Amino acid sequence: MERKRIGGYELEQELGRGANGAVYRARSLANPTQQVALKVLFASSGAGTEMGRFRREVTALAELRHKNVVQLVDSGIEQGLTWLAMTLVRGDTLRELIRKQGALPNETAARVALGIAAGLEHAHGLGILHRDLKPHNVLIDPAGEPVLTDF
């Protein structure tokens, strides 16, 4: 079975889906060892408010360089689909972590809160607002560091 390709990436696995798009784990065709999180806006969402929000996210991520903010790798429009590729953060969302473990120990909660605050401080310093901060949009990497997504 041939896998779907978008931009310079081959889709490997769907990681999540919302009303307006989906996120896939994808592999770079130019550098097969590089995996990314590829966010694709559904064609039906391509006009109006959602397209504007998507463009703002691309613009914001292009400016943000911080360990607590997901990094933009690439973006484009192909086959009528608007997409952006971000660094792949392996780990659960904060929402999933709390669902699995219950309340976080104080030290862990403080470390996560400080990391979120540091990422937001960096964004705000550049005049960028998150606009959708919630536990589902915070990934916890293998080292326990929070990474903000979905700007």
C-alpha positions in Angstrom: 0.0 0.0 0.0 1.4 3.4 -1.0 1.5 6.0 1.7 0.2 9.5 1.2 2.7 12.3 0.6 2.3 15.9 1.3 5.0 18.5 0.7 8.3 16.7 1.1 6.8 14.3 3.7 5.4 10.8 3.8 2.5 10.3 6.3 3.1 7.4 8.7 0.5 7.6 11.4 -2.4 9.9 12.5 -1.6 11.4 15.9 -4.7 13.4 16.4 -7.8 14.9 14.7 -9.9 17.9 15.3 -12.8 19.6 13.7 -10.6 21.5 11.2 -7.6 19.3 10.6 -5.4 16.4 11.6 -1.9 15.9 12.8 0.3 13.0 11.5 3.7 11.6 12.3 5.5 12.0 8.9 8.9 11.3 7.6 11.0 13.7 5.4 11.6 12.4 1.9 14.8 14.4 1.7 16.1 13.2 5.1 14.5 9.8 6.0 15.8 9.9 9.5 13.8 13.1 10.2 10.3 12.6 11.5 8.0 15.6 12.0 4.5 16.3 13.3 2.6 17.3 10.1 -0.6 19.4 10.7 -3.0 19.4 7.8 -5.9 21.8 7.5 -9.0 20.0 6.0 -9.9 21.4 2.6 -13.4 22.3 3.9 -11.7 24.5 6.6 -9.5 26.3 4.1 -11.5 29.5 3.9 -12.2 32.3 6.4 -11.6 32.1 10.0 -9.7 28.8 10.2 -7.3 29.7 7.3 -6.6 33.0 9.1 -5.9 31.1 12.3 -3.7 28.6 10.5 -1.7 31.4 8.9 -1.2 33.1 12.2 0.1 29.8 13.7 2.7 29.5 10.9 3.8 33.1 11.3 4.0 32.7 15.1 6.0 29.4 15.0 8.4 30.9 12.4 9.4 33.5 14.9 9.5 31.4 18.1 12.7 29.7 19.1 12.4 28.3 22.7 12.8 24.9 24.2 9.2 25.1 25.6 7.6 25.9 22.2 7.3 23.4 19.3 9.5 24.4 16.4 8.3 25.1 12.8 10.2 23.0 10.3 8.4 23.7 7.0 5.0 24.8 5.7 3.1 25.0 2.4 0.1 24.4 0.3 -0.1 21.3 -1.9 -2.9 19.3 -3.5 -5.3 21.9 -2.2 -4.2 21.2 1.4 -2.5 23.7 3.7 0.0 22.1 6.0 2.8 22.8 8.5 5.6 20.5 9.7 6.8 20.9 13.3 9.4 19.1 15.4 8.0 15.8 16.6 7.7 15.8 20.4 7.4 12.3 21.7 5.3 12.1 24.8 1.8 12.6 26.2 -0.2 15.8 26.3 -0.6 17.3 29.8 -4.2 16.3 29.6 -3.3 12.6 28.9 -0.6 12.7 31.7 -3.1 13.9 34.3 -5.7 11.4 33.1 -3.2 8.6 33.5 -1.6 9.7 36.7 -4.1 11.9 38.4 -2.9 15.0 40.2 0.7 15.6 39.5 3.2 15.7 42.4 3.9 19.3 43.5 7.5 19.3 42.1 6.3 18.0 38.7 3.4 20.5 38.6 5.8 23.3 39.5 8.3 22.3 36.8 5.5 22.0 34.2 4.0 25.4 35.2 7.4 27.1 35.0 8.1 25.7 31.6 4.7 26.8 30.3 5.3 30.2 31.7 8.8 30.4 30.1 7.4 29.5 26.7 4.6 32.0 27.1 7.0 34.7 28.3 9.1 34.2 25.1 6.0 34.4 22.9 4.6 37.4 24.6 8.0 39.1 24.3 7.6 38.8 20.6 4.0 40.1 20.7 2.6 36.6 20.1 -0.4 35.3 22.0 -1.1 31.6 22.3 -4.9 31.9 21.9 -5.7 28.3 22.8 -3.8 27.3 25.9 -5.2 24.2 27.5 -3.7 20.9 28.8 -4.4 19.2 25.4 -2.0 21.7 23.7 0.9 21.1 26.1 3.1 18.1 25.2 5.4 16.6 27.9 8.6 15.4 26.4 10.6 12.4 27.6 12.6 14.6 30.0 9.4 15.9 31.6 9.7 19.4 29.9 6.4 21.0 28.7 6.3 22.0 25.0 3.5 24.4 23.9 1.7 23.6 20.6 -1.2 24.8 18.6 -0.6 28.5 18.5 
